[in-house]
């Protein structure tokens, strides 16, 4: 009951060919491959953003949130 025999896979392949046709099957597989590639690229981008020491983007005309500015804000709140 665990694994399928070769005959099961041949029957499944024939059903897929009947449903999609031989011409559409490469197109469907190509779209699936593009989806997997974009998913992997998205995972790589997320891991790059989470890596320490990456270049943080700042908003123009806004002070950077550094330890000095945080200390100044704490001092202003305390006084």
Secondary structure, DSSP 8 states (H G I E B T S, - for coil): --S--HHHHHHHHHHHHHHHHHHHHHHHHHHHHHHHHHHHHHHHHHHHHHSTT------TTS----HHHHHHHHHHHH-
